[in-house]
Amino acid sequence: MLLFGHPYVPSLPFYHIDSIEALHHTPSNSVVTLFFTPENLDIIEHLRLNSIRFALHIETSTDAVIGENLGASYFIVLPKYAEAIQKVAEDYLFDAKILGYIENTKDLENLIELRLDGAIFADTIIKINS
């Protein structure tokens, strides 16, 4: 299980953006996050064309299938959606990893029981304004 933001485990930085301009304020080794919406398809295309690792916040299995085809490296999901999305990812052998979004370490046990690819702690994601 991958852990991003756990206090004992060093991890990659994640930066939430809402525009291509905001991307210019992120370090080169970071993972960019954004919500999977039609309004963000231009940003997603820019990330894909420039081989920038990105994570999508998603809620449905359909979003996961589309996001996998768009080249997302990670999917960030709330625990209530996680089990169904993880199952689709396993059935279709996704390259992207499913990360459960949690607030603290006591919530980690639930994600372990769901057999998710990983966990990302809420305070790990840094918001970048354009």
Backbone bond lengths (Angstrom), bond angles and torsions (degrees), N, CA, C in turn:
res aa  C-N    CA-C-N  psi(-1)  N-CA   C-N-CA  omega(-1)  CA-C   N-CA-C  phi
1 M - - - 1.452 - - 1.525 109.18 -
2 L 1.324 115.12 129.88 1.461 120.66 177.20 1.528 109.67 -81.08
3 L 1.322 116.44 141.27 1.465 120.99 177.81 1.524 108.98 -125.63
4 F 1.320 115.72 124.58 1.456 121.52 176.96 1.522 107.97 -119.59
5 G 1.322 115.27 115.03 1.452 120.45 178.42 1.509 115.48 95.98
6 H 1.326 117.97 1.95 1.460 119.61 175.78 1.527 107.60 -67.67
7 P 1.340 117.91 139.39 1.473 119.48 -175.50 1.529 114.76 -61.99
8 Y 1.321 119.07 -21.04 1.467 121.55 -177.85 1.522 113.58 -96.42
9 V 1.336 117.16 -11.61 1.461 120.48 -170.33 1.533 110.27 -120.19
10 P 1.335 117.94 118.96 1.474 119.08 175.40 1.536 109.67 -64.75
11 S 1.325 116.13 144.29 1.461 118.35 -179.08 1.524 111.38 -149.74
12 L 1.314 113.75 168.07 1.459 121.52 177.58 1.523 110.33 -64.33
13 P 1.336 117.20 147.29 1.465 118.96 173.54 1.534 110.53 -78.49
14 F 1.311 116.34 143.59 1.462 123.47 175.69 1.518 107.49 -116.74
15 Y 1.331 116.84 134.49 1.457 122.28 -178.93 1.517 109.57 -127.27
16 H 1.327 115.84 122.17 1.466 120.21 178.41 1.523 109.35 -85.83
17 I 1.334 115.34 127.60 1.467 120.56 179.09 1.523 109.44 -122.71
18 D 1.344 114.77 159.78 1.459 119.33 174.92 1.527 112.10 -129.68
19 S 1.350 115.43 10.71 1.466 119.95 177.14 1.523 109.35 -159.94
20 I 1.320 115.67 161.78 1.463 120.29 176.10 1.526 109.79 -65.44
21 E 1.331 117.29 -34.72 1.467 121.01 178.56 1.527 111.54 -60.78
22 A 1.327 117.31 -38.49 1.470 121.21 179.35 1.524 111.32 -63.21
23 L 1.301 116.42 -27.73 1.466 121.66 178.90 1.526 111.50 -58.56
24 H 1.308 117.80 -31.63 1.466 122.21 -178.86 1.530 112.44 -67.88
25 H 1.339 117.56 -11.55 1.464 122.23 -179.88 1.525 112.37 -102.78
26 T 1.323 116.69 13.50 1.471 120.58 179.41 1.530 109.88 -108.91
27 P 1.325 116.87 145.02 1.470 119.53 177.17 1.528 110.92 -66.21
28 S 1.305 115.84 156.75 1.463 120.58 -176.44 1.529 113.23 -66.96
29 N 1.308 119.19 -24.84 1.468 120.94 -177.60 1.523 112.77 -93.00
30 S 1.313 118.19 10.03 1.460 120.64 -174.40 1.524 112.12 -87.66
31 V 1.317 114.21 165.78 1.456 122.11 170.43 1.525 105.67 -106.82
32 V 1.312 116.27 129.28 1.458 121.80 -179.16 1.522 108.59 -91.58
33 T 1.329 116.82 137.77 1.461 120.47 176.40 1.521 109.62 -118.99
34 L 1.324 115.33 149.55 1.449 121.29 174.26 1.516 108.87 -159.69
35 F 1.317 115.16 162.13 1.458 120.01 178.05 1.525 109.39 -78.58
36 F 1.325 115.95 140.86 1.455 120.36 178.11 1.523 108.06 -82.40
37 T 1.333 115.31 98.66 1.459 122.62 177.92 1.524 108.19 -137.49
38 P 1.323 117.45 158.16 1.471 119.36 176.45 1.529 112.32 -57.82
39 E 1.334 117.28 -32.62 1.462 121.03 -179.94 1.527 112.10 -65.86
40 N 1.317 117.96 -22.59 1.464 121.50 -177.75 1.528 113.81 -97.36
41 L 1.316 117.90 4.64 1.464 119.39 -178.06 1.525 112.67 -62.63
42 D 1.328 118.02 -32.70 1.466 119.37 177.59 1.533 111.09 -67.06
43 I 1.327 117.05 -37.83 1.469 120.20 177.15 1.521 109.68 -67.25
44 I 1.330 117.28 -44.48 1.462 121.63 179.46 1.524 110.58 -59.44
45 E 1.323 116.85 -42.85 1.469 120.62 178.35 1.528 110.71 -62.92
46 H 1.324 116.99 -41.85 1.464 121.25 177.49 1.532 110.45 -60.78
47 L 1.320 116.94 -45.01 1.471 120.77 179.01 1.518 110.88 -61.93
48 R 1.324 116.34 -44.94 1.461 121.06 -179.18 1.521 111.30 -62.71
49 L 1.322 117.04 -47.12 1.464 121.08 -178.09 1.524 112.77 -65.40
50 N 1.326 116.81 -25.54 1.459 121.36 -179.01 1.526 112.91 -102.56
51 S 1.323 116.54 13.07 1.477 123.19 177.67 1.526 112.53 51.42
52 I 1.331 115.93 44.17 1.464 121.80 177.21 1.522 107.93 -98.76
53 R 1.340 115.89 127.47 1.469 119.62 179.03 1.519 109.79 -65.67
54 F 1.344 115.04 134.90 1.458 118.10 178.86 1.522 111.57 -143.14
55 A 1.323 113.50 155.10 1.459 122.75 177.29 1.520 108.03 -119.45
56 L 1.309 115.70 140.85 1.456 120.95 178.08 1.521 110.50 -112.22
57 H 1.320 116.49 133.45 1.464 121.75 170.38 1.528 106.07 -79.47
58 I 1.323 117.00 119.19 1.465 120.55 -177.61 1.524 110.70 -131.58
59 E 1.351 114.92 164.95 1.462 120.19 179.30 1.528 113.47 -128.57
60 T 1.337 117.97 -13.64 1.469 119.16 -175.31 1.527 111.57 -129.72
61 S 1.305 114.47 160.23 1.459 120.51 175.66 1.523 111.17 -65.53
62 T 1.321 117.04 -34.98 1.460 120.65 177.05 1.524 110.39 -61.75
63 D 1.339 116.55 -44.28 1.468 120.21 176.39 1.526 110.43 -59.01
64 A 1.321 116.70 -38.63 1.467 120.43 -180.00 1.527 111.28 -64.42
65 V 1.312 117.44 -44.02 1.466 120.92 179.97 1.530 110.10 -63.60
66 I 1.324 117.25 -44.40 1.465 120.22 178.85 1.528 109.91 -65.65
67 G 1.324 117.03 -45.70 1.462 121.28 179.88 1.517 112.97 -61.10
68 E 1.313 117.31 -36.84 1.465 121.38 176.39 1.533 109.60 -62.21
69 N 1.318 116.34 -42.13 1.464 120.66 178.77 1.519 113.00 -69.86
70 L 1.333 116.94 -21.28 1.464 121.15 177.37 1.526 112.52 -88.11
71 G 1.324 116.57 -5.55 1.452 120.19 174.56 1.510 117.07 95.35
72 A 1.327 118.62 18.51 1.463 120.73 177.82 1.526 110.29 -62.07
73 S 1.319 116.39 142.79 1.467 121.43 176.46 1.523 111.63 -88.20
74 Y 1.326 115.63 -30.49 1.467 121.69 -177.71 1.519 109.48 -141.28
75 F 1.337 114.85 152.14 1.447 122.23 169.32 1.514 107.27 -119.16
76 I 1.307 116.72 127.97 1.456 122.06 178.09 1.521 107.09 -101.83
77 V 1.336 115.52 121.43 1.462 120.87 -174.02 1.513 110.68 -131.15
78 L 1.314 115.48 147.48 1.454 119.98 171.41 1.525 108.14 -72.64
79 P 1.329 117.59 148.14 1.466 119.72 -177.65 1.527 114.62 -53.74
80 K 1.332 118.76 -31.59 1.469 119.80 -178.53 1.531 112.64 -67.02
81 Y 1.326 118.38 -21.72 1.471 122.03 177.88 1.529 112.51 -101.60
82 A 1.299 116.63 -10.22 1.460 122.07 -166.82 1.523 114.70 -63.78
83 E 1.307 117.53 -45.20 1.463 119.76 -173.89 1.530 112.14 -61.31
84 A 1.318 117.19 -46.05 1.471 120.81 -179.23 1.528 110.99 -65.36
85 I 1.331 116.57 -41.54 1.466 119.95 -178.89 1.524 110.88 -69.08
86 Q 1.326 117.87 -39.05 1.469 121.22 177.62 1.523 110.33 -61.86
87 K 1.317 116.99 -39.70 1.467 120.98 179.82 1.529 110.73 -62.91
88 V 1.311 117.64 -43.87 1.473 121.17 178.10 1.528 109.83 -63.05
89 A 1.318 116.82 -42.50 1.470 121.05 179.68 1.522 111.14 -61.18
90 E 1.316 117.54 -39.12 1.468 121.11 178.37 1.525 111.08 -71.26
91 D 1.331 117.13 -43.07 1.463 120.73 -178.95 1.522 112.31 -62.31
92 Y 1.324 116.74 -37.22 1.461 121.22 -177.31 1.527 113.57 -101.70
93 L 1.327 116.53 8.03 1.472 122.30 176.27 1.526 112.41 52.95
94 F 1.319 115.34 53.23 1.464 120.91 178.22 1.520 111.25 -59.30
95 D 1.312 116.36 146.27 1.462 121.35 167.50 1.526 109.86 -79.05
96 A 1.333 117.09 -34.04 1.462 121.93 179.88 1.526 110.47 -67.10
97 K 1.317 115.61 147.49 1.463 122.29 178.67 1.523 110.08 -100.83
98 I 1.323 116.33 142.46 1.454 122.81 179.48 1.528 108.59 -93.27
99 L 1.340 115.76 118.95 1.460 121.77 -178.83 1.527 109.81 -113.15
100 G 1.308 115.93 122.16 1.457 120.07 174.87 1.519 109.96 -77.22
101 Y 1.303 116.46 133.86 1.470 123.55 -178.64 1.522 108.41 -90.86
102 I 1.326 116.50 116.78 1.462 119.88 -177.52 1.528 110.91 -132.32
103 E 1.322 114.86 160.71 1.462 121.89 -177.69 1.524 113.04 -88.70
104 N 1.332 117.59 -34.30 1.470 119.31 -174.67 1.521 111.59 -155.07
105 T 1.320 115.89 173.17 1.466 121.08 -174.42 1.528 113.13 -65.70
106 K 1.323 118.94 -25.17 1.467 118.86 179.43 1.527 111.90 -68.23
107 D 1.332 117.99 -21.38 1.464 121.96 177.46 1.528 112.71 -81.51
108 L 1.322 116.84 -9.98 1.466 121.10 -175.88 1.533 112.21 -64.07
109 E 1.308 117.59 -37.37 1.470 121.25 -178.34 1.528 111.59 -57.15
110 N 1.325 116.88 -39.50 1.466 120.93 178.62 1.523 111.09 -60.78
111 L 1.332 116.95 -42.16 1.469 120.17 179.72 1.526 111.49 -68.54
112 I 1.318 116.39 -34.29 1.469 120.08 176.57 1.529 109.41 -63.00
113 E 1.322 116.68 -43.66 1.465 120.62 178.91 1.529 111.95 -64.04
114 L 1.331 117.19 -32.01 1.465 121.12 178.29 1.528 112.73 -77.59
115 R 1.338 116.35 -8.31 1.465 122.56 179.32 1.533 112.83 62.24
116 L 1.331 115.79 40.58 1.461 119.87 178.07 1.516 110.55 -74.17
117 D 1.329 115.29 159.50 1.466 120.37 177.09 1.518 111.59 -65.62
118 G 1.331 116.47 -30.16 1.453 118.38 -177.40 1.510 112.91 -172.79
119 A 1.332 114.15 -177.22 1.458 122.29 178.94 1.519 108.84 -135.08
120 I 1.319 115.19 145.53 1.453 120.66 172.88 1.525 107.34 -129.05
121 F 1.315 114.88 127.66 1.452 120.52 -178.46 1.527 109.52 -84.24
122 A 1.312 116.05 141.19 1.462 122.78 -173.04 1.521 112.89 -52.51
123 D 1.318 117.61 -41.72 1.463 119.40 -175.86 1.525 113.40 -78.19
124 T 1.328 117.63 2.72 1.462 122.67 177.49 1.522 112.07 -78.37
125 I 1.322 116.47 -27.73 1.465 121.21 -174.54 1.530 109.38 -89.58
126 I 1.316 115.06 120.15 1.470 122.45 -178.59 1.522 108.07 -97.82
127 K 1.327 116.82 126.59 1.469 122.01 179.72 1.528 109.71 -82.71
128 I 1.336 115.84 127.08 1.462 122.28 176.69 1.520 107.51 -110.86
129 N 1.300 117.24 122.67 1.468 121.22 177.34 1.525 109.39 -91.81
130 S 1.334 115.41 145.96 1.465 118.89 -178.99 1.507 112.15 -75.85
